[in-house]
Amino acid sequence: QVQLVESGGGSVQAGASLKLSCAASGRIFSSYASGWFRQAPGKEREFVAAINRSGGNTVYADSLKGRFTMSRDNAKNTVYLQMNSLKPEDTAVYYCRIGGAWGQGTQVTVSS
């Protein structure tokens, strides 16, 4: 079982940047692809980005391409989500998913 701990969320103004981290423990981290998802109030959880096991390939939700960048450091058992030019509509709880496990979520709030 993989255990995940997310960090890096916060409250920022529109246009700011945040970098989320998701640290994994348990099974071999590098064996799994990873993903970020988000859930805004009153909405369903939606896909944000995914990365393969080596970190060589990433996929993003179409609406987020160019602003969000996902990466991973297998030596640190950590995946990251760099979020730039944040907008109020990016406000949500952000979750990482690795090996079938979900993190607890980290709140991102963007004010205009």
Buried (B, 14 or more C-beta within 10 A) or exposed (E): EBBBBBEBBEEBEEEBEBEBBBBBEEBEBEEBBBBBBBBBEEEEBEBBBBBEBEBEEBBBBEEBEEBBBBBBEBEEBBBBBBBEEBEEEBBBBBBBBBBEBBBEBBEBBBEE
